[in-house]
Amino acid sequence: MTIDPVLSSYSDMLFQGTVVVYLLAMAFYAVEYVSARSPKVAEAAEVAQPAAVAAGSGTADLGIVSAEPASMVGSASSASADVPVPAARTPKPERPRRSRASRFGRMAVSLTILGVLLHVGSIALRGFATDRWPLGNMYEYTSAVCLAAMVAWLVVLQRVSPTSKGVRRLGVFVLAPVLTLMVLAGTVLYAQAAPVVPALQSYWLVIHVTTVTLATGLFIVPGIASILYLCKRAGKPARFAEKLPAQETLDRLAYRTTVVAFPMYTFAVICGAIWAEAAWGRFWGWDPKETVAFVAWVVYAAYLHARATSGWRHVGAAWINIVGLATVIFNLFFVNMVIAGLHSYAGLG
């Protein structure tokens, strides 16, 4: 298996460009969040604006009527019988002006899309450079997890309800952990393009590791949503919490994203057991990686159960979801890099 150093260098350049673009996008999301008005102020402005327009038009009409001389009423009425009345011109509706926060938010989404395209190019060129599936080490795995999280975020923006105001402003909180992982991947976890060890030269690498990557990336979005849900519910810190979307929106976002990610994670755990039997002669050996992966599965199953249980549906379920995110991140880094086990040689799930 030959390594193409040119494609590998291009992949690294695209990775660095992705980090820069994501950083700009996060800055624009932050400007949108800071510049946005709180829901109470926005509702007061929406109510006051139509009232002011109606009051102004009423005053203008009264002024026109009172300014007409009484002596000309008769002549005007007789002349109107012969002269056709011109049709009233309907004023063209003014295009609503986008606020500063909205403009920065739209630019942030555009930068996010650009960053995702660069990110896809970086991972694809890494695969072409090594002539294998680009999930063979912790650098590639972490990069792919971040890509899955960003694609999930774009899907959320595409499918969000128009009545769920302020969801786009959550981009700064989604990008913060993603950028942290990207920086760690490009520095501490970076590995030169190289072939994988013989144990990973299997089609199960494509199936098992890809589904684990997608599920892990998806779990980042609901975990962040649950953290913000608790902040919104507590109302603390006040100036921070008042600009967040409604509690129901955050809770619904966390639940619906987890519902999509959990079956993927379940499938990944099953595929991992099948691969373990083919590679090591047993389906399950309570390896540290396997154990923590099973714990994470139980936590997310408990979250979905709590969502259907009275008394646990909101606050309790949110805390369980946050524990699930912490378990996944723990499994991603600590188990791979600190605890010795059968998965330690590659840092894969």
Secondary structure, 3 states (H helix, E strand, C coil): CCCCHHHHHHHHHHHHHHHHHHHHHHHHHHHHHHHCCCHHHHHHHHHHHHHHHHHHHHHHHHHHHHHCCCCHHHHHHHHCCCCCCCCCCCCCCCCCCCCHHHHHHHHHHHHHHHHHHHHHHHHHHHHHHHCCCCCCCHHHHHHHHHHHHHHHHHHHHHHCCCCCCCHHHHHHHHHHHHHHHHHHHHCCCCCCCCCCCHHHCCHHHHHHHHHHHHHHHHHHHHHHHHHHHHHHHHCCCHHHHCCCCCHHHHHHHHHHHHHHHHHHHHHHHHHHHHHHHHHHCCCCCCCHHHHHHHHHHHHHHHHHHHHCCCCCCCHHHHHHHHHHHHHHHHHHHHHHHCCCCCCCCCCCC
